Amino acid sequence: MRVVLADPPAYTPPYDHALAGALARRGADVRLLTSRFRYGAVPQPAGYTIDDSLYRVSAGIGTERARLAVKALEHPFALARIGLAACDVAHLQWLGSPDVDAWLMRLRAPAVFTAHDLLPRRTASHTRTWRRLFGRFERIVVHSERGRRTLAAFGVPDEKLRVIPHPVFRSAPVRTDDGETVLSLGVIREYKGLPDAVEAVLGVPGARLLVAGDPRIDLEPLRVAAGSRAEWRLGYLGQSDLELALGAATIAAFPYRAELDQSGALLQALGAGVPAVVYDVGGLGEIVGAFGAGRVVPAGDVEGLRGAIRVLLSDADELAEARAGAARARDALTWDNAAAAHIALYEEVA
């Protein structure tokens, strides 16, 4: 089966490459169609091919405003290349410009879309746009039962929806944690709730916060508030830096707002055997709760977040059980299992 995986804006290279490799191991002829990732190295293809020439001109422009302007001009050509790709199934991971794609995107092959963020934050209010887009695909993949219910309530026919859990990113970092370190991992955006993590950690005697990721918000007030109780490793994390942060973490905290289905950073933590405390939003609570891989607290409940952190850092038995839950997640949420589910899905529509 010929499969084109498309991530035009290169939002999630780790996911794209891991899924492409797993599909190839299942016998699929996979081509990853994307653009050049501007922030760091990406995996080398193993068993599949990669074409990262979308937005070739704008990728080489340094200034943000000029790059985005040229990228907008290139976008219709990127859509045309995806639409005309020779394949049995076209599987889009992300849409580069939903408002434009709703009108211009035409896909020759049967098409699948993974709604990683369900209704992306910047365009969630554009309901007609998203209804039109969802209508273009034979199947919509979500990562959780809550995600399925959310899109069903939005109006996506239930027969189109398929739940395929997000696999873990398995790693084996050298453990260097001190038993008191709470990790906040990933690109630092407003919806990820870093202020809640800071407030919660400051309320647990002896706890320290390790913030590791590329900031997209002003961190100065949080750095002042956290003082010596926080360490900041800022910028894009390559694999070695990522594993150093995971190895230093006793637990991880994800006090997200309800604006996504699943978190790649959470799956990095669980894949390294690091248990997590999460707000019950999207599919985060679903996965942590199913495997007993930490604690789930109501969304926005900073006191609950603080209490869960306190228990895991102070009770050796609770921490050991949460680590065992993370290990169960590592064993169950594999890329090979996800690839098998995707192949079955492709066979429905091809």
Sequence and secondary structure as in RCSB ss.txt:
>XXXX:A:sequence
MRVVLADPPAYTPPYDHALAGALARRGADVRLLTSRFRYGAVPQPAGYTIDDSLYRVSAGIGTERARLAVKALEH
PFALARIGLAACDVAHLQWLGSPDVDAWLMRLRAPAVFTAHDLLPRRTASHTRTWRRLFGRFERIVVHSERGRRT
LAAFGVPDEKLRVIPHPVFRSAPVRTDDGETVLSLGVIREYKGLPDAVEAVLGVPGARLLVAGDPRIDLEPLRVA
AGSRAEWRLGYLGQSDLELALGAATIAAFPYRAELDQSGALLQALGAGVPAVVYDVGGLGEIVGAFGAGRVVPAG
DVEGLRGAIRVLLSDADELAEARAGAARARDALTWDNAAAAHIALYEEVA
>XXXX:A:secstr
 EEEEEETT   HHHHHHHHHHHHHTT EEEEEEE  SSS     SSSEEEEEETHHHHT  SHHHHHHHHHHHH
HHHHHHHHT  SSEEEES  S HHHHHHH   SS EEEE TTSS GGGTT HHHHHHHHTT SEEEESSHHHHHH
HHHHT  GGGEEE               S EEEEES B GGG HHHHHHHHHTSTT EEEEEE B S  HHHHHH
HGGGEEEEES   HHHHHHHHHH SEEEE   S  S  HHHHHHHHTT  EEEES TTHHHHHHHHT EEEE TT
 HHHHHHHHHHHHH HHHHHHHHHHHHHHHHHS HHHHHHHHHHHHHHH 
